[in-house]
Amino acid sequence: LSCFDTVLRAPVPEDLRSNHLQDAVSLFTCYLSEMAA
């Protein structure tokens, strides 16, 4: 999936805790988009 490649290439945020929820939501939304395509 292209979105997973993008996530893996993205720079790691300094504060994983503050960004974890946002990243999880973004990844989940992208996953749904890939499945729906």
mmJSON file of the N, C-alpha and C atoms, coordinates in Angstrom:
{"data_MODEL":{"atom_site":{
"group_PDB":["ATOM","ATOM","ATOM","ATOM","ATOM","ATOM","ATOM","ATOM","ATOM","ATOM","ATOM","ATOM","ATOM","ATOM","ATOM","ATOM","ATOM","ATOM","ATOM","ATOM","ATOM","ATOM","ATOM","ATOM","ATOM","ATOM","ATOM","ATOM","ATOM","ATOM","ATOM","ATOM","ATOM","ATOM","ATOM","ATOM","ATOM","ATOM","ATOM","ATOM","ATOM","ATOM","ATOM","ATOM","ATOM","ATOM","ATOM","ATOM","ATOM","ATOM","ATOM","ATOM","ATOM","ATOM","ATOM","ATOM","ATOM","ATOM","ATOM","ATOM","ATOM","ATOM","ATOM","ATOM","ATOM","ATOM","ATOM","ATOM","ATOM","ATOM","ATOM","ATOM","ATOM","ATOM","ATOM","ATOM","ATOM","ATOM","ATOM","ATOM","ATOM","ATOM","ATOM","ATOM","ATOM","ATOM","ATOM","ATOM","ATOM","ATOM","ATOM","ATOM","ATOM","ATOM","ATOM","ATOM","ATOM","ATOM","ATOM","ATOM","ATOM","ATOM","ATOM","ATOM","ATOM","ATOM","ATOM","ATOM","ATOM","ATOM","ATOM"],
"id":[1,2,3,4,5,6,7,8,9,10,11,12,13,14,15,16,17,18,19,20,21,22,23,24,25,26,27,28,29,30,31,32,33,34,35,36,37,38,39,40,41,42,43,44,45,46,47,48,49,50,51,52,53,54,55,56,57,58,59,60,61,62,63,64,65,66,67,68,69,70,71,72,73,74,75,76,77,78,79,80,81,82,83,84,85,86,87,88,89,90,91,92,93,94,95,96,97,98,99,100,101,102,103,104,105,106,107,108,109,110,111],
"type_symbol":["N","C","C","N","C","C","N","C","C","N","C","C","N","C","C","N","C","C","N","C","C","N","C","C","N","C","C","N","C","C","N","C","C","N","C","C","N","C","C","N","C","C","N","C","C","N","C","C","N","C","C","N","C","C","N","C","C","N","C","C","N","C","C","N","C","C","N","C","C","N","C","C","N","C","C","N","C","C","N","C","C","N","C","C","N","C","C","N","C","C","N","C","C","N","C","C","N","C","C","N","C","C","N","C","C","N","C","C","N","C","C"],
"label_atom_id":["N","CA","C","N","CA","C","N","CA","C","N","CA","C","N","CA","C","N","CA","C","N","CA","C","N","CA","C","N","CA","C","N","CA","C","N","CA","C","N","CA","C","N","CA","C","N","CA","C","N","CA","C","N","CA","C","N","CA","C","N","CA","C","N","CA","C","N","CA","C","N","CA","C","N","CA","C","N","CA","C","N","CA","C","N","CA","C","N","CA","C","N","CA","C","N","CA","C","N","CA","C","N","CA","C","N","CA","C","N","CA","C","N","CA","C","N","CA","C","N","CA","C","N","CA","C","N","CA","C"],
"label_alt_id":[null,null,null,null,null,null,null,null,null,null,null,null,null,null,null,null,null,null,null,null,null,null,null,null,null,null,null,null,null,null,null,null,null,null,null,null,null,null,null,null,null,null,null,null,null,null,null,null,null,null,null,null,null,null,null,null,null,null,null,null,null,null,null,null,null,null,null,null,null,null,null,null,null,null,null,null,null,null,null,null,null,null,null,null,null,null,null,null,null,null,null,null,null,null,null,null,null,null,null,null,null,null,null,null,null,null,null,null,null,null,null],
"label_comp_id":["LEU","LEU","LEU","SER","SER","SER","CYS","CYS","CYS","PHE","PHE","PHE","ASP","ASP","ASP","THR","THR","THR","VAL","VAL","VAL","LEU","LEU","LEU","ARG","ARG","ARG","ALA","ALA","ALA","PRO","PRO","PRO","VAL","VAL","VAL","PRO","PRO","PRO","GLU","GLU","GLU","ASP","ASP","ASP","LEU","LEU","LEU","ARG","ARG","ARG","SER","SER","SER","ASN","ASN","ASN","HIS","HIS","HIS","LEU","LEU","LEU","GLN","GLN","GLN","ASP","ASP","ASP","ALA","ALA","ALA","VAL","VAL","VAL","SER","SER","SER","LEU","LEU","LEU","PHE","PHE","PHE","THR","THR","THR","CYS","CYS","CYS","TYR","TYR","TYR","LEU","LEU","LEU","SER","SER","SER","GLU","GLU","GLU","MET","MET","MET","ALA","ALA","ALA","ALA","ALA","ALA"],
"label_asym_id":["A","A","A","A","A","A","A","A","A","A","A","A","A","A","A","A","A","A","A","A","A","A","A","A","A","A","A","A","A","A","A","A","A","A","A","A","A","A","A","A","A","A","A","A","A","A","A","A","A","A","A","A","A","A","A","A","A","A","A","A","A","A","A","A","A","A","A","A","A","A","A","A","A","A","A","A","A","A","A","A","A","A","A","A","A","A","A","A","A","A","A","A","A","A","A","A","A","A","A","A","A","A","A","A","A","A","A","A","A","A","A"],
"label_entity_id":["1","1","1","1","1","1","1","1","1","1","1","1","1","1","1","1","1","1","1","1","1","1","1","1","1","1","1","1","1","1","1","1","1","1","1","1","1","1","1","1","1","1","1","1","1","1","1","1","1","1","1","1","1","1","1","1","1","1","1","1","1","1","1","1","1","1","1","1","1","1","1","1","1","1","1","1","1","1","1","1","1","1","1","1","1","1","1","1","1","1","1","1","1","1","1","1","1","1","1","1","1","1","1","1","1","1","1","1","1","1","1"],
"label_seq_id":[1,1,1,2,2,2,3,3,3,4,4,4,5,5,5,6,6,6,7,7,7,8,8,8,9,9,9,10,10,10,11,11,11,12,12,12,13,13,13,14,14,14,15,15,15,16,16,16,17,17,17,18,18,18,19,19,19,20,20,20,21,21,21,22,22,22,23,23,23,24,24,24,25,25,25,26,26,26,27,27,27,28,28,28,29,29,29,30,30,30,31,31,31,32,32,32,33,33,33,34,34,34,35,35,35,36,36,36,37,37,37],
"pdbx_PDB_ins_code":[null,null,null,null,null,null,null,null,null,null,null,null,null,null,null,null,null,null,null,null,null,null,null,null,null,null,null,null,null,null,null,null,null,null,null,null,null,null,null,null,null,null,null,null,null,null,null,null,null,null,null,null,null,null,null,null,null,null,null,null,null,null,null,null,null,null,null,null,null,null,null,null,null,null,null,null,null,null,null,null,null,null,null,null,null,null,null,null,null,null,null,null,null,null,null,null,null,null,null,null,null,null,null,null,null,null,null,null,null,null,null],
"Cartn_x":[0.842,0.0,0.878,0.535,1.343,1.361,0.255,0.193,1.135,1.299,2.205,3.642,3.99,5.329,5.579,4.572,4.705,4.936,4.197,4.344,5.737,6.225,7.539,8.654,8.451,9.492,9.421,8.313,8.145,9.149,9.651,10.591,9.903,10.647,10.072,9.911,8.703,8.476,9.255,9.694,10.481,9.645,8.372,7.503,6.48,6.784,5.894,4.547,4.536,3.291,2.273,2.728,1.804,1.301,2.066,1.695,1.109,1.144,0.716,-0.731,-1.623,-3.044,-3.307,-2.708,-2.911,-2.388,-1.222,-0.643,-1.515,-2.042,-2.881,-4.152,-4.766,-5.98,-5.68,-4.567,-4.198,-3.959,-3.26,-2.962,-4.237,-5.111,-6.368,-7.237,-7.307,-8.09,-7.518,-6.2,-5.544,-5.818,-5.792,-6.063,-7.471,-8.438,-9.818,-9.926,-9.199,-9.235,-8.671,-7.592,-6.984,-7.935,-8.601,-9.516,-10.742,-11.182,-12.378,-12.081,-10.824,-10.451,-10.628],
"Cartn_y":[-1.197,0.0,1.249,2.18,3.391,4.206,4.228,5.05,4.509,3.172,2.596,2.98,3.02,3.436,4.876,5.724,7.127,7.247,6.47,6.511,6.049,4.997,4.467,5.434,6.233,7.173,8.489,8.722,9.981,10.072,11.266,11.437,11.126,10.555,10.202,11.464,11.733,12.923,12.818,13.945,13.932,13.436,13.82,13.397,12.413,11.126,10.112,10.099,10.398,10.339,11.356,12.572,13.62,13.404,12.628,12.431,11.051,10.168,8.785,8.701,9.407,9.332,9.863,11.007,11.6,10.675,10.091,9.175,7.941,7.43,6.241,6.518,7.668,8.036,8.208,8.851,9.063,7.733,6.82,5.524,4.711,4.743,3.999,4.527,5.862,6.469,6.083,6.099,5.722,4.264,3.411,1.984,1.781,2.491,2.383,2.852,3.912,4.436,3.417,2.744,1.733,0.554,0.137,-0.998,-0.654,0.602,1.028,1.226,1.487,1.74,0.482],
"Cartn_z":[0.0,0.0,0.0,-0.854,-0.99,0.297,1.022,2.232,3.3,3.358,4.34,4.023,2.734,2.329,2.758,2.607,2.987,4.486,5.262,6.72,7.13,6.483,6.832,6.466,5.425,4.997,5.763,6.431,7.147,8.3,8.586,9.7,11.028,11.955,13.25,14.096,14.576,15.405,16.716,17.253,18.483,19.658,19.686,20.783,20.24,20.329,19.774,20.48,21.768,22.534,22.034,21.718,21.304,19.886,19.097,17.7,17.43,18.419,18.207,17.75,18.432,18.099,16.7,16.382,15.057,13.968,14.19,13.204,13.047,14.162,14.113,13.318,13.551,12.827,11.344,11.028,9.631,8.926,9.59,9.002,8.82,9.816,9.738,8.603,8.476,7.404,6.049,5.943,4.694,4.382,5.395,5.214,4.668,5.242,4.769,3.321,2.989,1.625,0.645,1.03,0.166,-0.017,1.038,0.967,0.129,0.216,-0.514,-2.0,-2.325,-3.718,-4.567],
"occupancy":[1.0,1.0,1.0,1.0,1.0,1.0,1.0,1.0,1.0,1.0,1.0,1.0,1.0,1.0,1.0,1.0,1.0,1.0,1.0,1.0,1.0,1.0,1.0,1.0,1.0,1.0,1.0,1.0,1.0,1.0,1.0,1.0,1.0,1.0,1.0,1.0,1.0,1.0,1.0,1.0,1.0,1.0,1.0,1.0,1.0,1.0,1.0,1.0,1.0,1.0,1.0,1.0,1.0,1.0,1.0,1.0,1.0,1.0,1.0,1.0,1.0,1.0,1.0,1.0,1.0,1.0,1.0,1.0,1.0,1.0,1.0,1.0,1.0,1.0,1.0,1.0,1.0,1.0,1.0,1.0,1.0,1.0,1.0,1.0,1.0,1.0,1.0,1.0,1.0,1.0,1.0,1.0,1.0,1.0,1.0,1.0,1.0,1.0,1.0,1.0,1.0,1.0,1.0,1.0,1.0,1.0,1.0,1.0,1.0,1.0,1.0],
"B_iso_or_equiv":[0.0,0.0,0.0,0.0,0.0,0.0,0.0,0.0,0.0,0.0,0.0,0.0,0.0,0.0,0.0,0.0,0.0,0.0,0.0,0.0,0.0,0.0,0.0,0.0,0.0,0.0,0.0,0.0,0.0,0.0,0.0,0.0,0.0,0.0,0.0,0.0,0.0,0.0,0.0,0.0,0.0,0.0,0.0,0.0,0.0,0.0,0.0,0.0,0.0,0.0,0.0,0.0,0.0,0.0,0.0,0.0,0.0,0.0,0.0,0.0,0.0,0.0,0.0,0.0,0.0,0.0,0.0,0.0,0.0,0.0,0.0,0.0,0.0,0.0,0.0,0.0,0.0,0.0,0.0,0.0,0.0,0.0,0.0,0.0,0.0,0.0,0.0,0.0,0.0,0.0,0.0,0.0,0.0,0.0,0.0,0.0,0.0,0.0,0.0,0.0,0.0,0.0,0.0,0.0,0.0,0.0,0.0,0.0,0.0,0.0,0.0],
"pdbx_formal_charge":[null,null,null,null,null,null,null,null,null,null,null,null,null,null,null,null,null,null,null,null,null,null,null,null,null,null,null,null,null,null,null,null,null,null,null,null,null,null,null,null,null,null,null,null,null,null,null,null,null,null,null,null,null,null,null,null,null,null,null,null,null,null,null,null,null,null,null,null,null,null,null,null,null,null,null,null,null,null,null,null,null,null,null,null,null,null,null,null,null,null,null,null,null,null,null,null,null,null,null,null,null,null,null,null,null,null,null,null,null,null,null],
"auth_seq_id":[1,1,1,2,2,2,3,3,3,4,4,4,5,5,5,6,6,6,7,7,7,8,8,8,9,9,9,10,10,10,11,11,11,12,12,12,13,13,13,14,14,14,15,15,15,16,16,16,17,17,17,18,18,18,19,19,19,20,20,20,21,21,21,22,22,22,23,23,23,24,24,24,25,25,25,26,26,26,27,27,27,28,28,28,29,29,29,30,30,30,31,31,31,32,32,32,33,33,33,34,34,34,35,35,35,36,36,36,37,37,37],
"auth_comp_id":["LEU","LEU","LEU","SER","SER","SER","CYS","CYS","CYS","PHE","PHE","PHE","ASP","ASP","ASP","THR","THR","THR","VAL","VAL","VAL","LEU","LEU","LEU","ARG","ARG","ARG","ALA","ALA","ALA","PRO","PRO","PRO","VAL","VAL","VAL","PRO","PRO","PRO","GLU","GLU","GLU","ASP","ASP","ASP","LEU","LEU","LEU","ARG","ARG","ARG","SER","SER","SER","ASN","ASN","ASN","HIS","HIS","HIS","LEU","LEU","LEU","GLN","GLN","GLN","ASP","ASP","ASP","ALA","ALA","ALA","VAL","VAL","VAL","SER","SER","SER","LEU","LEU","LEU","PHE","PHE","PHE","THR","THR","THR","CYS","CYS","CYS","TYR","TYR","TYR","LEU","LEU","LEU","SER","SER","SER","GLU","GLU","GLU","MET","MET","MET","ALA","ALA","ALA","ALA","ALA","ALA"],
"auth_asym_id":["A","A","A","A","A","A","A","A","A","A","A","A","A","A","A","A","A","A","A","A","A","A","A","A","A","A","A","A","A","A","A","A","A","A","A","A","A","A","A","A","A","A","A","A","A","A","A","A","A","A","A","A","A","A","A","A","A","A","A","A","A","A","A","A","A","A","A","A","A","A","A","A","A","A","A","A","A","A","A","A","A","A","A","A","A","A","A","A","A","A","A","A","A","A","A","A","A","A","A","A","A","A","A","A","A","A","A","A","A","A","A"],
"auth_atom_id":["N","CA","C","N","CA","C","N","CA","C","N","CA","C","N","CA","C","N","CA","C","N","CA","C","N","CA","C","N","CA","C","N","CA","C","N","CA","C","N","CA","C","N","CA","C","N","CA","C","N","CA","C","N","CA","C","N","CA","C","N","CA","C","N","CA","C","N","CA","C","N","CA","C","N","CA","C","N","CA","C","N","CA","C","N","CA","C","N","CA","C","N","CA","C","N","CA","C","N","CA","C","N","CA","C","N","CA","C","N","CA","C","N","CA","C","N","CA","C","N","CA","C","N","CA","C","N","CA","C"],
"pdbx_PDB_model_num":[1,1,1,1,1,1,1,1,1,1,1,1,1,1,1,1,1,1,1,1,1,1,1,1,1,1,1,1,1,1,1,1,1,1,1,1,1,1,1,1,1,1,1,1,1,1,1,1,1,1,1,1,1,1,1,1,1,1,1,1,1,1,1,1,1,1,1,1,1,1,1,1,1,1,1,1,1,1,1,1,1,1,1,1,1,1,1,1,1,1,1,1,1,1,1,1,1,1,1,1,1,1,1,1,1,1,1,1,1,1,1]
}}}
